Amino acid sequence: MTTACGENMKIGFVVNPIAGMGGRVGLKGTDGVYEEALERGAEPVAKDRASRALKSMNRGHLWITAGGVMGEELLKKHFPEDDIEVFQTSKDIGETTAEHTSDIAKEFVERSVDLIVFCGGDGTARDIYEVVGLKIPILGIPSGVKMHSGVFGINPEASAELFNMFVSGEADVGTVEIMDLDEERYRKGSWEIKMHGEARTIYEPHYIQMGKQSYRSVAEDDLKFDLARYVVEEMERYPDYLFVMGPGSTTAKVQELLGEEHTILGVDLLKGGKVIASDVSEKEILEEAENCQGVKIAVSVIGNQGFFLGRGNQQISPKVVRLSGLHNIYIMATPTKLKRLSSIRADTGDEDLNKEIREKGYMRVLQGFREYKLVQVQA
């Protein structure tokens, strides 16, 4: 259905300030490991990503939020104080929990907001959904490590565009799946995505991301080995280069062919066809790169979403990409997967790098042994 435009809409807003902090330091999330993330040098990312969305959102509506880092601080930087209603006392970043998010969502229900905008990942989406259900549409500003739910814009700017379409009465509202990955199992190498239910969100296919899908077949495995054979050949051509291998079953085939161990849900480093470091962080990649002639990156495309950077592989950061250069990225996807995608996507967290990728228009995707396809790219 199409949502009617309304004057002075009530917008619920909440930020998970620790969302995404574990990505670049190789923790694959921040649930339950906030202190460890800090020890590894992790820095907050949610604040910046929320700001990127808020600065482009239409004015003239009432924003209802929690105090401090979970909403108030950011909103006051972007909107007049008369447009903000705060209902909860301030909290420090390390004190925020899933229970706080749930309590805030209950306030949104009691105050009958027209839309909930949140900044976080799948865990935050799940916490809100479990309170709200289908009562209120939910819109996510992506900031987590893993984002498989369909409530997120493809990047913060897309979330702002979706918001503007909603408050102008130009957007359709539909139901999407709320998915979440068990981070404890994820860190141990087990990929268990659970569907928690269906939520309402603003729907516009160019701006909203689709849920992750898995494709499994014997033929698909054969196709992945074709991709892997080419990357192995490239390793032989460039023995002094550092090869940064992103997560996923497609890139894992490279190490299978080489007889090397692989971290299917993390980032591994190879040189001369041998693993020199496993399950690394951004810092470790940059350190190893100092001892190599150059850097090449191999990443796969995430299921139905089409992301090759910025989802589940934040260790391959803008610094790492710049060290390599976009021309040294092997984007790997089988023809079966490419048929389901109209474009591939990047959400690096760096506006200049996103612009550089976007301006390319198209990027080469490895779809077979020495076989590339030019695919439209969004960033």
C-alpha positions in Angstrom: 0.0 0.0 0.0 1.0 3.6 -0.4 1.4 5.6 2.8 -0.5 8.9 3.1 1.5 12.0 3.6 1.0 13.7 7.0 2.0 17.0 8.6 4.1 16.7 11.7 4.6 13.0 11.5 5.9 11.3 14.7 9.2 9.6 14.1 10.7 7.2 16.6 14.5 7.3 16.5 17.1 5.0 18.2 20.8 4.4 17.7 22.7 1.3 18.8 26.0 3.1 19.5 28.2 0.0 19.5 26.8 -1.5 16.3 29.4 -2.5 13.8 32.4 -1.8 16.1 33.6 -5.4 15.8 33.8 -5.5 12.0 37.2 -4.0 11.2 38.9 -5.7 14.2 37.8 -9.2 13.0 35.1 -9.9 15.7 32.3 -10.3 13.2 29.9 -8.4 15.4 29.9 -6.6 18.8 27.2 -8.6 20.7 28.7 -9.6 24.0 32.3 -8.6 23.0 32.2 -4.8 23.4 35.1 -4.7 25.8 37.2 -7.0 23.6 36.4 -4.8 20.6 37.7 -1.8 22.6 40.9 -3.7 23.5 41.5 -4.4 19.8 41.2 -0.8 19.0 37.7 -0.7 17.7 36.0 2.7 17.2 32.3 3.6 17.0 30.8 3.8 13.5 27.1 4.1 14.2 27.2 7.8 15.0 28.8 8.7 11.7 26.5 6.5 9.6 23.4 7.9 11.4 24.6 11.4 10.8 25.0 10.7 7.1 21.4 9.8 6.9 19.9 12.4 9.2 21.5 15.4 7.4 19.5 14.5 4.3 16.2 13.8 5.9 13.3 16.2 5.5 12.5 18.6 8.3 9.1 19.5 9.8 8.4 16.3 11.8 8.4 15.4 15.5 11.3 13.2 16.5 10.8 11.1 19.6 13.9 9.5 21.1 15.9 8.4 24.1 18.4 10.6 25.9 22.1 10.7 25.3 23.9 8.4 22.8 20.8 6.4 21.9 19.3 9.3 20.0 19.2 12.7 21.6 22.8 13.7 20.9 22.6 13.1 17.2 19.2 14.5 16.6 20.1 17.8 18.3 23.0 18.2 15.8 20.6 18.0 12.8 17.1 19.2 13.9 15.7 22.2 15.9 15.1 21.3 19.6 11.4 22.1 19.2 11.2 19.1 16.8 12.7 16.7 19.3 11.0 15.0 22.3 13.2 13.1 24.7 11.7 10.6 27.1 14.7 8.9 28.8 17.8 9.9 30.7 21.3 9.8 29.1 23.5 6.6 29.0 27.1 6.2 28.3 28.0 4.1 25.2 29.2 1.1 27.2 26.0 0.9 29.2 23.6 0.4 26.3 22.0 -3.1 25.9 19.4 -4.9 23.9 17.0 -4.4 26.8 17.3 -0.6 26.4 16.5 -0.8 22.8 13.4 -2.9 23.6 12.3 -0.4 26.3 12.7 2.4 23.8 10.6 0.5 21.2 7.8 0.1 23.8 7.8 3.9 24.2 7.4 4.2 20.5 4.4 2.0 20.5 2.8 3.8 23.5 3.3 7.2 21.7 1.9 5.8 18.4 4.8 6.9 16.2 4.2 6.7 12.4 7.7 5.3 11.7 10.7 3.9 13.6 14.1 4.9 12.2 17.0 3.0 13.8 20.7 2.8 13.3 22.3 -0.6 13.9 22.4 -4.1 12.5 20.3 -7.2 12.5 20.3 -7.6 16.3 18.9 -4.1 16.7 16.3 -4.8 14.0 15.3 -8.0 15.9 15.0 -6.2 19.3 12.7 -3.6 17.8 10.7 -6.1 15.8 10.0 -8.3 18.9 8.3 -5.3 20.5 6.7 -3.7 17.5 5.7 -6.6 15.2 3.6 -5.3 12.3 2.2 -2.3 14.2 4.7 0.3 13.0 6.9 0.4 9.8 10.7 0.1 10.6 13.5 1.7 8.6 17.1 0.8 9.3 20.3 2.9 8.7 22.9 0.1 8.2 25.7 0.1 10.7 26.2 -3.5 11.8 28.7 -6.1 10.7 25.9 -8.4 9.4 22.7 -7.1 7.9 20.5 -9.8 6.3 17.1 -8.3 7.2 15.1 -6.5 4.6 14.5 -3.3 6.6 17.8 -1.6 5.8 18.5 1.0 3.1 21.5 -0.1 1.0 23.5 2.7 2.7 22.8 5.7 5.0 22.0 8.0 2.1 19.5 5.5 0.6 17.8 5.2 4.1 17.4 9.0 4.0 15.9 8.8 0.5 13.4 6.2 1.7 12.5 8.3 4.7 11.8 11.3 2.5 9.7 9.2 0.2 7.7 7.9 3.1 6.9 11.3 4.7 6.0 12.7 1.3 3.5 9.9 0.7 5.5 8.5 -2.3 6.6 5.2 -0.9 5.0 1.8 -0.7 5.0 -0.1 2.6 5.5 -3.8 2.5 6.5 -6.8 4.7 10.0 -8.1 4.8 11.9 -10.8 6.7 13.7 -10.0 10.0 16.8 -12.2 10.0 19.6 -12.5 12.5 22.9 -14.5 12.7 24.0 -16.1 16.0 27.2 -14.1 16.6 28.6 -16.7 19.1 28.3 -19.5 16.6 29.4 -17.1 13.8 32.7 -16.4 15.5 33.3 -20.2 15.8 32.7 -20.7 12.1 29.0 -21.7 12.1 26.6 -19.8 9.8 23.2 -20.0 11.4 20.7 -17.4 10.2 17.3 -17.5 11.8 14.1 -15.8 10.6 12.4 -14.1 13.5 9.3 -12.9 11.6 8.0 -10.3 9.2 8.1 -6.6 9.8 6.7 -3.6 7.8 9.2 -1.3 6.1 9.3 1.3 3.3 9.8 -0.5 0.0 11.6 0.8 -3.0 13.8 -1.8 -4.8 16.6 0.7 -5.7 17.2 1.8 -2.1 16.2 -1.2 0.1 18.3 -4.3 0.4 16.9 -7.7 -0.1 17.3 -10.5 2.4 20.2 -12.9 2.0 19.6 -16.1 0.0 21.8 -19.2 -0.3 22.2 -21.2 -3.5 23.4 -24.8 -3.1 23.9 -27.4 -5.9 26.6 -29.6 -7.2 26.8 -27.5 -10.4 27.2 -24.4 -8.3 30.2 -25.9 -6.5 31.8 -26.8 -9.9 31.4 -23.2 -11.0 33.0 -21.9 -7.8 36.0 -24.1 -8.4 36.4 -22.5 -11.9 36.5 -19.1 -10.2 39.0 -20.4 -7.7 41.3 -21.9 -10.4 41.7 -18.5 -11.9 42.6 -16.8 -8.6 45.1 -19.6 -7.9 46.6 -18.9 -11.3 46.8 -15.2 -10.4 48.6 -16.1 -7.1 51.2 -17.9 -9.2 51.6 -14.8 -11.4 52.1 -12.5 -8.4 54.0 -14.6 -5.8 55.2 -11.5 -3.9 51.7 -10.0 -3.5 49.5 -10.3 -0.5 46.2 -11.8 -1.3 43.4 -10.8 1.0 40.7 -13.5 1.0 37.2 -12.3 2.0 34.7 -14.6 3.8 32.3 -17.0 2.1 32.2 -20.4 0.5 33.2 -19.0 -3.0 36.5 -17.5 -1.8 37.1 -20.6 0.4 37.4 -22.7 -2.8 40.7 -21.0 -3.5 42.2 -22.4 -0.3 40.6 -25.7 -0.9 42.4 -26.0 -4.2 45.7 -25.0 -2.6 45.2 -27.5 0.2 45.3 -24.7 2.8 43.0 -24.2 5.8 40.4 -21.4 5.4 38.3 -19.3 7.7 35.0 -19.3 6.0 33.5 -16.5 8.0 36.6 -14.4 8.4 39.4 -12.9 6.3 42.6 -14.8 5.6 45.9 -13.7 4.1 47.9 -15.6 1.5 51.3 -15.1 -0.1 52.8 -17.4 -2.6 49.8 -19.7 -2.4 50.3 -20.2 1.4 48.2 -18.9 4.3 50.3 -16.6 6.4 47.6 -15.3 8.7 44.0 -16.4 9.5 40.9 -14.6 10.6 42.6 -11.2 10.6 41.6 -7.7 11.5 42.1 -4.5 9.4 45.3 -3.7 11.4 46.8 -7.1 10.7 46.1 -6.8 6.9 47.9 -3.4 6.9 50.9 -4.7 8.8 51.3 -7.7 6.5 51.0 -5.5 3.4 54.2 -3.7 4.4 56.2 -6.8 3.6 54.7 -7.4 0.2 55.1 -6.0 -3.3 51.4 -5.2 -3.6 48.0 -6.2 -2.4 45.2 -8.0 -4.2 41.7 -8.7 -2.7 39.3 -11.5 -3.5 35.7 -11.1 -2.3 32.4 -12.8 -3.1 29.0 -11.2 -3.7 26.6 -11.6 -0.8 23.5 -13.6 -1.9 20.5 -11.6 -3.0 21.8 -8.3 -1.7 24.7 -7.9 -4.2 27.2 -6.4 -1.7 30.9 -7.1 -2.3 32.2 -4.6 0.2 30.7 -3.4 3.5 28.7 -6.5 4.6 30.5 -9.1 6.8 33.9 -8.1 5.5 34.6 -4.7 7.1 38.1 -5.8 7.9 38.7 -5.1 4.2 38.4 -1.4 5.0 38.8 1.7 2.8 42.5 1.8 3.9 43.0 -1.7 2.6 41.1 -1.0 -0.6 43.1 2.1 -1.3 46.3 0.1 -0.7 45.2 -2.4 -3.3 43.4 -0.2 -5.7 40.0 -1.0 -7.2 41.7 -2.6 -10.2 43.2 -5.3 -7.9 39.9 -6.6 -6.5 38.6 -9.9 -7.8 34.8 -9.8 -7.3 33.7 -13.4 -7.5 30.2 -14.6 -8.4 28.9 -17.6 -10.3 26.6 -16.9 -13.4 23.7 -18.4 -11.3 24.1 -15.8 -8.7 24.6 -12.9 -11.2 21.4 -13.8 -13.0 19.6 -12.8 -9.8 21.3 -9.4 -9.5 20.7 -6.3 -11.6 23.7 -4.6 -9.9 26.5 -5.2 -7.4 26.9 -2.9 -4.4 29.5 -1.4 -2.0 28.9 0.4 1.3 32.5 1.1 2.5 31.7 3.7 5.1 34.0 6.1 3.3 32.1 8.7 1.2 35.1 9.4 -1.1 35.7 5.7 -1.8 31.9 5.1 -2.4 32.0 8.0 -4.9 35.0 6.6 -6.7 33.2 3.2 -7.0 30.0 4.8 -8.0 31.6 6.8 -10.7 33.0 3.7 -12.3 29.5 2.8 -13.3 30.4 -0.8 -14.0 32.9 -3.2 -12.5 34.3 -6.5 -13.7 32.9 -9.6 -11.9 34.8 -12.9 -12.3 32.1 -15.5 -13.3 34.2 -18.3 -14.7 37.8 -19.4 -15.4 39.4 -16.2 -17.0 35.8 -15.1 -17.7 34.6 -11.7 -16.6 31.3 -9.9 -16.9 30.8 -6.1 -16.6 28.1 -5.5 -14.0 26.6 -2.1 -12.9 27.8 -1.0 -9.6 26.1 1.0 -6.8 27.8 2.6 -3.9 
